[in-house]
Each structure stands twice: as C-alpha cells, then as structure tokens.
Amino acid sequence: MHYSPVITNADQAIKSDKLHLFRYVEDPNQKQIDTYMTHGGYTAWKKVLNDMSPEAVTGEVKESGLRGRGGAGFPTGVKWGFVPKDSTKPRYLICNADESEPGTCKDRVLMERDPHGMIEGMAIASFAIKSNLMFCYIRGEFGECIRATEAAMHEAYDKGMLGKNIMGTGYDLDMVIHTGGGAYICGEETALLNSLEGERGMSRVKPPFPAVEGLYACPTIVNNVETLAAVPFIVNNGAAWYKSMGTEKSAGTKLFSLTGHINRPGNFEVELGMPLKDMIYSPEFGNGIPDGKKLKAVIPGGASTPYLTPEQVETVLLDYESMEEHGSMLGSGAIIVLNEDTCIIWSIYKLIHFFRHESCGKCTPCREGTGWLEQIIKSILDGKGKPGDIERIEDLCENILGRTICPLGDAAVMPIQSAVKHFRGEWEFAIEHGRPMVKTDFAFT
C-alpha cells in the first residue's frame, strides 16, 4: 500500500483559522513548549484555571458539538457529564493514544509534532471532570510518539503547567504515560482500562460504564487524542466558533488519513461535510487514482467500516450522518481507496485475518466466528469454494453482529457484509470458476 503519514495540508491550514489542529505541525520546533506557547499554547489552560468552573468548561464543550474522534462519534461534553457529581472516589482522565485501526495515522502526527496540544487538552478535560491524575495510553510501537510526549510532559512540569498548585490556583494535576503492548483490542476503552490495571486486555461488560466505574473502579473518562487536541481551541474561541465549521450535527474539523491507491496519500484536516469524492480527486488532497485507474471501492473510516461503491462515493459527505445514510461510518477517518484491479475477496480476507488475530477471545461468537470466516474466505481464494459458502458467510456474520461484549465482532463482519452485498457477483464467480475474478499475485498468508 502506498502510504505516507507525514503529508498534510498544513500550508493551507496556515492561511485559515478554521484549520487549527494541523496549523503548526510543519514547524519542527512546535513540539517544544516555548514554540508552542509562542503560538498561543496553554492560553486556554490559563483561562480555564483562572476564569472558568469545571461546569462551565463542560458546558462550552457540550455546546460546541465536539464529538469523539476515535471512531464512535459520541458527544464529548455529554460524556464528561456522565461522571457522578456526588462521587467521593478519585476521578481519572485517560487519553486513548493507542491508534490501532488499520489505515489510521492521524493521532500519530499530533503526538510526534504537537504533543503539547494533546497535553493541554488532557489538562482541561481533567479540570472539567475534577480529576487530579491523567493518563496517556500510547501504542507501544509508536516510539517517536512516546519520546515526544515524554519530553513534552517534562517540559510542562518544568514550566508549571502540571504538578502541584498549578500557576498558584491551588489545582493539582499529575500525568502518567503508559505504553501498550500492541493489542488492537486495547483501543476499546474498557480493554484499555484492564491493560492499565495490569490485567489482560479484554473488554468489560457494560454497565457499569467507565464514567461511573472505570479505572480502579473509579469514575473515568476516556477520550481520543484528536478529540482532546481540539478542546483548547474551543475554550479559546468559543463554542459558536467551533459550530461555525462542519455541519449542524457534525461540527468542526476532522483529521483524515488517506491511503491506498491514491496519488497523494497523507493526513488532511478538513471541515466535516466535505464530499468524499473531493478528498479523493481534488489536486489539493488525494489528486485521483494512479495510472488513470477507475475506482472500485472505498473503505471510508478504517478497516472496521463497510465498503462504499463508486456510486455512493459520488454523493456521500465526510460527516457522521451522511456516512450512516449511505450504509457506512465515519469511524476513525481512515479512508482507504481501492482501484479497479483490487480483488474484493482478497481485501476482505486480509481484514478478517487481522480481526481474527486481534480478537481477545472472550466472546465465543467473535473467537470462533472470525476463525471460521477466515477459513471459508481463504478456501474461496484458493479455488476450493463450494455452493452455499456465501450463505454460510452471511449466516456467520449475522450470528456475530451485535452478540459480543465489545464492537470488535461488529467491526469484523460489517465490511464482509457490505462486500458481499455490493460485489456478490465477484464471490459467485470465484466459487463457480475456482479462481478469483480479479487476478492477484498477493500471497494469502
């Protein structure tokens, strides 16, 4: 896959106050606290500590319409409001930096190039939920992200932005960085909590939800890197400013990772509501498909989201509602473009192989079903498909969907369901002729 996580539309962002998350990521000194503060960093943090109450911060974020950027899209301020007001237990804020969804690499850019933006957002969120200890759970393979975040954390302590009696306000806040072990399942918030506690990364049954009983059985809020990085801008500029971008129900900007068969892969920040076809074909973004090939399908929000056809791409917008109307999801914002030479069955095989491997094994439908699906799809690719295999695949998907504790089971089967629905003829051809319709030289391993 042609892939580059470092290309951004930062040049365009510098010309617009609306594109803020990537505004300074091309500045090599942005990761240093002095440069960050020169660019307005920690202004929001000072404003919160000196002029705002926790309730006011939560209310502003709620009013802004900011939704979780990790995949679920749940309203951030509403989530913060779930923390029990009468609880006497300690409260915790966790930044989910375990960017695990295949095709997604936008949080990585923020951590490597603008880590103070994430830390400032974490601090404001901690204040809003009245927490005095925050954690950053970073994917273990992200060595540069870990180093950059650790350096930024120490700078924040040295400048008095973290620690005891911050800026003389009497508010204490400490930060812990925890590295994961490379398990996809730990991107799910309750599995992440188990991992932080030293247990196996396996999802918990809900309720109780983490906001009520999370880390160490205490009220806990888990937010994504991109979500938290947006918070300082909302505090500085106001909810109305944030709502002026995007759509009525999908406010603000979003980071998208564009990969696959595309001339200009990379990470781009755009207002929500932009047409997907513009992201793919516009010269300032994807600039089309290499070698003049035709589009076959798009995975719009990471490996766990249903495929879109070229016809759907013509009308779908990059926002939560439009994606749902077209039978898919915005997810993490990882857009994977597949050209006409792609074997859909092969692409599905690679996805189910991944999900089978990453299943924690706690739920029988996911543990057994993903393995069975992988075997059937592999046999079709090997020319050993049998009549009824498509129906067996559909039946298995139905028996996994909605029957697992966490969304991994759903994530594993929704792309398969969409691929069978939209490209059924390709599956039928492979079974009837003993070979895929589209020739591929990839090894099925």
N, C-alpha and C positions, 0 to 999 in steps of 0.2 A: 504494500500500500504506500503510495506517495504521500509522505507525511512530514509536516514541519510544525512544531508547536510554537515557533518564535515569530512567525509572520503575523503582524497585527495591522489594524488600520489606525495606528497611533498618530500618524501625520495628519490624518483627517480629524482625529479626536482633539488635537491641539487647537484646531480652529473653532471648536464648538464646545460650549459649556455643557451641552447635553451629553456628550460622550465623555464621561468622567472617570470610569474605572481604569481605562487604558490611557488616560491623558498624559501620564508621565512615564509609562513603562519602558520607553525607549531611552530614557535618561539613565546612564549607567550608575549614577550616584543616588538615584531615587531610593535605593534600599537603605541608605544611610540616614539617620534621624535628622541631621542638620539640614540636608537637602529636602527631606520630607516636610520638615517644619517651614522651610522657606516657601514651599509650595502650598502652605496652608494646613499642613498636617497638625493634628492634635488641637486645632482650634475648636472643633466640635466637642472634644473631650473636656476642654476647659469650660466651655459653655455649659455642658451638662452638669459638671461638678459645682459650678458657681451659681447657675441661674435656673436650673430645672429640677423637678422632682422625678423620682422613678416613674410615677404615674404619668407625668407629662411626656416623658420620653416614649413610653409605651404607646401613649395616645397618638403622638406625632407619627410614629412608625406605622401604627394601625391605620391612621388616616391617609398615609401616603399610598397605601395599596401594595406595598412591597410584599412579594410572595417568595417562598423558599426557592432558591435557585439550584438546589441539589437534585431536583427531579420531581418531587411531589407537588410543588407549587402551592403549598398551604400558606395562608396569610401570616406573615411573620409577627405582626403586633398581636394578632389574635392568639397565636401560640404562646407568646410571652405572658399573656393574660391568664393562661390556664394555671400558672403557679399559684397554689393556695395562699391566700393573703394571711391566714391565721396560723400557718405552719411555723413551728419553733425550730424546725430542723435546719441545718445548713443548706444553702442553695448553691447549685453549680451551673456554670455556663460551659458548654463544650463546643468548640469549633470542629466540625467534621471536615478534615482535610485529607480524608482517605479517598482521593479521587480514583475510583476503580472502574468506572463504566467505560467499556471499550470505545475508543474514538474520542474520549473527553480529555482535554489537556488545558483547559482554561484556568482552573484554580492554580495549577502549577505555575503559570505565568505570574499571577498575582503574588504567590508566595516567594518566588525567586526574585521578582523585580520590584515589588512594592509591599513588602511584608508588614510595614508599619500600618498600612491601610487596613489590613486584616486585624492587627492587634488593637488599633483604635476602635474598630467596630466591635470587637470582642469586649473591650473595656466598657463601652457604652451599653452594650447588651447586658453585661454583668451588673452594672449600676441599675438598669431598668428592672431587673428581677431581684435586686438586693442580694447579690452574690458577692462573696469576698474571695472566691477562688475560681479561676477559669482554666480550662484545659484545651490544648490544641492537639488533636489526634491526627498525626501525619502519616501517610502511607510510607512504609519503611523503605521502599525502593527510591523514594524521592530525596536522594542525598543532598542535592543542591538546595532544595526547599527547606530541608531540616537545618542545614548550615545557615541559610539566610534568615530563617525565622529565629533560630537561637541567637544569632548576632543582634537582630533587631530587638529581641526581648531584653537582652542585657543592656542595650542602649536605652531602652525605655525605662529600665530600673535606674540607670545612671542619671538620666535626665529628670527623675522624679515623677514619671508618668505612671509608674507601677510601684507597688510597695506599701509602706505604712504612711498614713496621714498624707495622702497624695495632695500636693500643692496647698498644704495647710488646711484642707477641708475636713479632716477627720475621717475620710473614707479610706479604707484599706483594701487593696486588691493584689493578689498574687497570681502568677501564671505558671503552669506546668506544661511542658511539651512531652508528649508520649508518641513513640513511633510504633506503628502497627507491623504485622508480620506478613503483609502481602495477601491477605484474605479478602476476596470480593465481598463476602457476607458482612464484613465489619464496616462496610459503608452503610449498612442498615443500622439505625440508631440504637436499637436495643442490643444487637450483637456487639456494637461498638462499646456499649456500657459494660457488657460482660468482659470484653477484652481489657478494658481499662482496669477492671477489678481483678484481673489476673486469671479469669476463667476462660474456658473455650469460647471462641467467637460463635455463639449460637443465639438465634433470636429468642426473645421472651414473648410469652403470651400477654396480650393487652386486652382489657385493662389489667392492672393499673398502667396508665401512660407515664412516660418519663417525667412530664411536668409535675406529676403528683408523687411518683415514686420511681426515681431513676437511679443515678449513681449512688451507691451505698444506701439505697432505699430512701434517698432524699430528693426533693424537688430538683429537676434538672431540665435545662433547655439545650437542645442540640440544633445548631444551625450550620449551614454550609459556608465555605469561605467567601464565595461571591455574595451571598446574602449579607453577611456581616460587613464586608467591604463597602457595601452601598449605604450602610447606616450613617457614617459620619457626614456624607453628602446630604442626606435627608435632614439631619439635625441642623446643618449649616444653612441650607437653602429652603427648608420647609417642605411640608407635605404637598402643598399646591404646586410647587416647582416640580416635584417628582411625578405628580399626577399629570402634569402637562405633557409628559412623554408617554409613548405607548398608546394603548387603547383604554377604554373605560374600565374593563375588568382585568386587563394585563398591563399594569402601569410600569413605567420606567424603561430602562435599557436592559439588555441581556447579552452575555458573552456566548458566542457560538464557536465551536470547533469544527471547521470544515475540512473533511478528509475524503479519501477515496479517489475515484477517477475524476480529478479536478485539476485545472491548470494552475490555480493559485491557492493551495491549501493553507490553512492557518487559523488563527483566532481572531474574531472580529466582534466588536461591540456595536450593536445597533439598537434602535428603538424597537420595542415589541410591536408587532403588527406589520412588519415589513414582509412583502411577498417572498416566499421561499425561492421562487424562480429568479428573483433579483439577486439573492445571495449566491445562487449557482452560476448565473450567466453574466452578471454585471462585471465590467472590467475592474472596478474598484474592489470587488470581492472575489468570487471564485473564477471569473473570467472563462466560464464554459468548460467543456469536457475535452481532454486532449485528442488530437488527431481527428477532430470533427466527428467523433463517435456520437451515436444517439444515446439518450438517457433511457435506462431500463427501469430503475427503481431508486428510491431514496430511503434510507433509514434516518428519520428526522431528529431523534432525540436520544441517541445512544442505542446500544445493542439490544436493550430490552423493550424497544418501542416498535409497533407494527410498521411494515413497509408501506410506502406510498408509491403509487403508479405515476407515470409521466402525466396522465390526465389530471390526477389530483394535484400534482405539483403546480399545474397551471393556475390553480385557484386558491390553494392553501396559503395562509398567512402564518408568520412566525409569532404566534401567540397561543396561549393555553386553550382558548375557546375554539379557535379555528381548527387547531390540530384535532381536538376532540370531535368536532363536526365532521372531519374527514377520516375518522376512524383510527387516529393515532394519538401520540402525545408529544408535548414539547420536551419532556424529560430533562436531561442534563444539558441539552443544547448541542449534542454531538451529531452533526449532520454528515452522514456517510453516503457518498454518491456512487452508484453502480452503473457502469455503461452497458451497452447492448451485448458485449461479449461475456458478460458475467453469467455463470451458471447459478441460478437461484437456489437450486438444491444444494450445491456446494457451499454457498454462503450460509444457508441455514444449518448445514452440517457443522460448519466451523462455530456457529453461535451455540448450538446445543452441546457441542463438545465442551465449550467453555463453561456453560451453565452447569452441566453435569459435574465437571471437575470442581466447580466452586460451591456446589451445594454443601451445606454443613451437615446434611444427613439427618437432621432432627425430625423432619416430617416425611412420612412414608411416601406420599404422592410425589414429592419432589425427589427424594432419594432414589426411589425405584423407577419412577416415571421418566425422569430425564435420561437415565441409562437405557431404558427400553426404546425411547425415541431415537437416541443416538444410534442404536443398533439397527433399527429399521431404516433410517435415513442413509446410513452407511451401506447397507445392503442394496438399496436402490442405486446409489452411486456406483457400486461395484458391479452393477448389471445383474443383480440377483433379486430384484424387486418382484413381488408377487401381486396378483389381483387381490384387492382388499387392503393393501398396505396403506393407501391414502385414507381409507375409512378408519383403519386402526390408529393412524396418526391423529386424526380428528378426534376419535374417541378418547385417546390418551390425553390429549390437550384439554378436553372438557373435564376430565377427571382430575386434572392438576389445578386448573384455573379456579382460584378462589378457595382452595382447600389446603392452603399452607399457612403457617403462622406468619411468615414474612412474605414480602412481594417477590422473592426470587422465583418461586414457582410460576407466578403470573408472568414475570419477565422472560422466563424461558420459553413459554408457549405462545405468547401473543405474536411474536414475529413469525412463528411457524404457521399459526392460524392465518395470518394475513398473506403469507407467501403461498399457501395452498389455495386460498380464496382468489387471489389476483393472478396466479400463474399456474393454475391447475393443469392446463394443457402440457406444461413442461414436466410435471410429475407423471402424468399419464404416458407421455412419450417415453420417458426413461424406463418405466415399468414394461411397456409394450415392446420396446426395441432393445432392451438390455443395455442401454447406454444413455448418458445424458444428452439432451437436445443440443446443448452448447458444449463444444469440446473444451476441455480444460486439462492443463498439464500439471496442475497442483496435486501434490501427494495428499491422500486422505488420511492424515495422521493426527 
